[in-house]
């Protein structure tokens, strides 16, 4: 007779809906046995009684349960593969120097642990598909760069048991672990620097629908308020990339005689475009307009004028993401990590 620990329920659960995904722990709970018993039964381990094996295998078949091959690989100490998902609204997102730097440091950190990496880029119209990388067993977990406006979906994905770590902003109701720079502090530093440099009308370049940009904007506005200034909504440009759009917006401000003497761009790529657009219209940086970027990409020091920027520690970020993923795969509780941001002053704000 089977022990009480291995006794199976008499009623077979109904077949799950297509969007449900059962874990081995669910089978163990339904069967009234340990997860190790389920694992051994599904692997036809002779240490498990034949009757128990057959019953567990029948239960798994009725639930359409399939063994996650990546998880099985981890248990066997094989080399796992991590899925690196880059969420972006355009092809430029994956070629952005900041993204490339972060990807490189993630790859270095994985290589030190003898882990492989599979990269995919996801646009908003395909955001529902990238979870299949894990659910089909192609990867052992997901490292996701960028939240865009998919915060709720990322919560749902994590709640389904997907091992994942996200580069982005820590949201108040976030379920998933996040590694990110201190975006509020970054915006605060940029606003304080421009105010101290004598700017009275500062433009903000960034789409605040994105969590990271929203925090940078909040810090920026706080800095202006503390300096006794108010932010003119007409000087908010909700753009991230797009050379043509940025140049057109700058030209429109100049043509409409909307005064501004400073610009805070929430990416260095956009800041460099802004500097070029201003110079094309005869304005000098920093004499007429001072410009602060974000990320501190290497190119910031190789253009003229060199770009003042908010630095994000990409090497620390890559290592932190991989460390949290490793802890998650070892079933260790993980906490989000906020990394420091600093301002590097250069010629674009210094006369």
DRENBA-874877 format. One record per residue (C-alpha): x, y, z; residue in three letters. Coordinates in steps of 0.001 Angstrom, whole numbers, plus 524288, in hexadecimal, padded with zeros to 5 digits. Example, Ala and Ser with C-alpha at 12.3 -4.5 7.8 and 13.67 -1.06 7.14 Angstrom:
BEGIN
8300C7EE6C81E78ala/835667FBDC81BE4ser/
//
This chain:
BEGIN
800008000080000unk/8050580D777FCB3unk/808DD815E080826unk/800408214D80BE2unk/80A7782A768062Aunk/80910824517F8BEunk/7FA45822517F8BFunk/7F4098282D7ECA5unk/7E6D982F1F7EC0Aunk/7DB7F827397E6D0unk/7D64E8324C7DE67unk/7DDE4836377D257unk/7DEB8845187D0A5unk/7D8A484AE17C4A0unk/7E17984DD67B925unk/7E6BE85BB67BA9Funk/7E379866B07B16Eunk/7ED29869337A69Cunk/7F2BC875397AD63unk/7F58386DDC7BA2Bunk/802F9868457BCCAunk/804CB85E367C77Funk/8118585D2C7CF18unk/81712850C37D4F9unk/8134D856037E25Dunk/805138566C7DDDDunk/80592848077DA03unk/80BA8844AC7E713unk/800EF84BEF7EE68unk/7F616845A07E677unk/7FC3A8383C7E7FFunk/7FF0B839D57F66Cunk/80D6C836987F4CFunk/81A5383DE47F4D1unk/81FAB844B27E8B8unk/82B3F83B6A7E8CAunk/821BA82FE37E7EFunk/81B1D836537DC38unk/82833839147D5C9unk/82CBC82B127D77Eunk/81FBD825767D31Eunk/81FD482D657C698unk/82DBE828D77C416unk/829A081A7A7C60Bunk/8328E819367D1C6unk/8319C80B207D6B8unk/8329980FFC7E4C4unk/82467814527E39Bunk/81A5B809737E404unk/814E58062F7D6B2unk/806CC808D47DADDunk/80AA0816467DFF6unk/812488193E7D398unk/806E6815AD7CAF7unk/7FD5F81DD77D2C1unk/8062D829DF7D2B6unk/808ED8285E7C43Dunk/7FA608271F7C18Aunk/7F7C1833637C98Cunk/8024883ACD7C20Cunk/7FC7B836537B51Funk/7EEC483A877B918unk/7F40C848197BC53unk/7FBFC8491A7AFBCunk/8080484AC37B846unk/8152284A737B16Funk/8225984A237B807unk/829B1857047B677unk/836218527D7AFFBunk/83DCF85E6B7B469unk/839FC85C297C27Funk/83D9484DE07C106unk/84AA5852187BB6Funk/84D0285AAD7C74Funk/84A0284F677D068unk/853F58473A7C909unk/85DCC852627CA1Dunk/85E94853D87BB4Cunk/861E98612B7B596unk/8555F869457B5B0unk/85190873867ABB6unk/84BD38808E7AFDEunk/84261887E07A730unk/845D78964A7A58Aunk/839C689DCA7A115unk/83B808ABC279C48unk/82E8A8B2E479C55unk/82E7C8BE977933Cunk/825A08C69C78A95unk/82EE48C71C77F0Dunk/83A8F8C03777918unk/842F68CAFE77EC7unk/840838C5DD78C79unk/849928BA4078AC9unk/8545A8C25478475unk/854018CD1478EB2unk/861AA8CE0B794A8unk/85C5B8CD1F7A282unk/854DD8C09D79F6Eunk/860C98BAC9798C2unk/869338BDF47A496unk/85F7A8B7AE7ADF2unk/85E2E8ABA47A53Eunk/86CF58AA4C7A4D5unk/86E388AA8C7B39Bunk/863138A0C17B51Cunk/86A08897C97AB80unk/876C38991B7B329unk/87007895E17C002unk/8693E889F57BA1Cunk/875E6885447B3FDunk/87C9D885867C13Eunk/8721E87C1F7C611unk/87339873697B9F6unk/865968775F7B580unk/8612E879A87A791unk/858A4884BC7A280unk/84DD48855479857unk/84A1D8932B793F7unk/83D148978678E67unk/8371F8A4E678BEDunk/828C48A72478ECAunk/820568B260789ECunk/8134F8B5CB7907Funk/80B738AE4278651unk/813128A1D87899Eunk/813CA8A3DD7984Cunk/80B158982079B28unk/813F788EA679407unk/8210D88F5079AEFunk/81C59887447A699unk/81CAA87B7E79D92unk/82B7F87B7179E84unk/82A4B876677AC68unk/81D7E86F157AB56unk/82290866AC7A016unk/82EF7863967A77Cunk/8384E86B0979E92unk/83DDC872BE7AA01unk/83E9E871257B8BDunk/83A9987F227BBA7unk/8387188C9F7B5D3unk/840D1898C97B75Aunk/838798A3F37B24Funk/83DA78B1607AE9Bunk/8331B8BBD47AEA8unk/825468BBF97B3CAunk/81F118C5557AA05unk/8109A8C52B7AD93unk/8100D8B67A7B04Bunk/810D18B6F47BF1Bunk/804028AF7A7C14Bunk/807EF8A4FC7B7A9unk/8151F8A34F7BE4Eunk/80E2A8A1A97CB5Cunk/805898970F7C581unk/81143890327BF8Dunk/8186788FF07CC96unk/80C4388B547D3C7unk/80BB687F977CA91unk/818B487B3B7D028unk/821CD880317C58Aunk/82FAF8828A7CA9Dunk/83252890807C644unk/839BF89CE27C97Eunk/8367D8A9FD7C338unk/83F008B5D67C083unk/836588C1987C2C6unk/82F6F8C9397CD5Bunk/82A728C3A97DA2Eunk/81BAF8C5A07D9EEunk/8139D8C63B7E694unk/80BD08BA157E308unk/816C98B2A47DC5Aunk/817008A3F27DED4unk/823368A1227D6D8unk/831318A47F7DB0Cunk/836EE8B0A77D4C1unk/844AF8B5B87D2F9unk/8454B8C4097CF1Eunk/84BE78D0F07D115unk/846788DAF67DA89unk/83E548E1E67D051unk/8387C8EC027D984unk/846028EF9E7DE62unk/84AEE8F0627D06Eunk/840428F9ED7CCA6unk/8428D901B67D90Eunk/85122902E67D637unk/84E969074A7C843unk/844C7911A97CC77unk/84D7A9169D7D770unk/859399179A7CE73unk/851F291F437C3FEunk/84C12928697CE1Cunk/8595692ABB7D443unk/85EDF92D547C6AFunk/85574938D27C59Bunk/84ACB932C47BD28unk/83D3E9389E7BF3Cunk/8353E931847B4E4unk/83905923427B3A9unk/832E7919C67A9FCunk/8309390B6A7AD29unk/83233901057A2B8unk/82C048F3D07A5DBunk/81F628EBFA7A59Funk/81A338EB7F7B38Funk/811678DFE97B04Dunk/81DAE8D7DA7B276unk/820568D5007C0E9unk/82EB78D8D77C0AFunk/82C2A8E59B7B998unk/820D98E8C57C29Bunk/829E08E8027CE6Aunk/8344E8F02B7C7BAunk/82A158FA717C4A5unk/825708FA977D2D0unk/8333F8FCDE7D7C2unk/83591907497CD7Funk/8292A90EBD7D111unk/82CAB90DC07DF8Funk/839CF9140B7DCC6unk/8338391F577D564unk/82991921487E037unk/8343D921717EA8Bunk/83B3D92BC17E25Aunk/82F0B934377E210unk/82C09931517D3D2unk/8201492BA67CD22unk/81FF8922477C1B3unk/819659270C7B540unk/8116A91B997AF91unk/8142C920D87A1EDunk/8225991D037A412unk/81F3790EA47A5C5unk/822EC906BA799D0unk/81D678F8CC79B63unk/8273E8F2AC79222unk/832328E90679491unk/838828E6B978774unk/836768EA7D77960unk/83FE98F42B77361unk/835AF8FA7176A8Funk/82B908FC3F77551unk/8353D9022177EF0unk/83AD590BAD77524unk/82D3190FAB770DAunk/828EA9122D77EE2unk/834C891AA5781B7unk/832759221F77524unk/8242E92446778C1unk/827C9929DB78611unk/831739332B77FDCunk/827E49374B77532unk/81D28939B377F40unk/826E1941577879Funk/824BE9387D7935Funk/8302093C1D79BF8unk/8389F931C67A273unk/84684932287A762unk/84838924257ABE4unk/84461916657A7C7unk/843F4909F57AFDAunk/8435C8FE4A7A69Funk/840AF8F1097ACBFunk/84A3C8EA117A3BEunk/8578A8EDE479E86unk/853D48EA32790A3unk/848B98F4157910Aunk/851788FE4C7977Bunk/85B8F8FD2A78C99unk/850CF8FEF37826Funk/84BEA90AF9789ABunk/859869110F789B2unk/85AC090EF777B0Aunk/84D38914C8778B4unk/8505F920D3780D5unk/85D29922FD779BCunk/85647921E976C9Eunk/84D7092D22770C4unk/858E69358E774C1unk/858079336E78377unk/8645E9306578B12unk/8657892626795BDunk/8678A9299F7A0C8unk/867A79385479E43unk/859659392F799E8unk/853E592C2B79E91unk/8598E922AF7A862unk/856F39142C7A668unk/8571F9089B7AFD8unk/855A98FA8F7AB1Dunk/853748EDA27B204unk/85B458E0D07B258unk/8690C8E6547B022unk/86C2C8DE1F7A438unk/87A848DE1F79FB4unk/877228E6C97940Cunk/8740B8F1D179D9Funk/882848F4B779EE7unk/885848F4247904Funk/87C8A8FEA678AE2unk/87D7B90D7578B5Eunk/8794D912987948Dunk/87B10906E779D7Cunk/86E36903367A3DEunk/86A759050F7B211unk/863068F8BC7B5C0unk/85D168F0AF7C0B9unk/865698E47B7C1FCunk/85F458D7177C409unk/868948CC437C8A5unk/866628C2357BDEDunk/870BB8B8BA7C2D9unk/86A848B8507D054unk/85D388B7207C9E5unk/860F78AB687C195unk/866EB8A43D7CD09unk/85B758A7797D5F0unk/851948A21F7CC35unk/858F9895667CAABunk/85AE0894207D967unk/84C4B895987DBE5unk/8493088BC27D137unk/85295881F57D70Aunk/84C47883A67E468unk/83EBE8823C7DE57unk/842908757A7D7C0unk/8476D8708B7E4D4unk/839EC873877EA97unk/83F8D87E657F2F4unk/8372A88A507F5E9unk/83C35896097EE5Dunk/83A888A4977F06Cunk/83B168AF787E674unk/847A18B74F7E570unk/848908C5FF7E327unk/855DA8CA627DE4Aunk/85B828D8027E045unk/85B6A8E24A7D58Aunk/8653A8ED637D4B0unk/8668D8F9947CC71unk/872B18FB417C40Aunk/87450909847C048unk/87A6490C9F7B30Eunk/87AB9917457A8C8unk/86C3B917197A516unk/868E091E0B7B1D9unk/875B6924707B58Bunk/879AA931937AFB1unk/
//
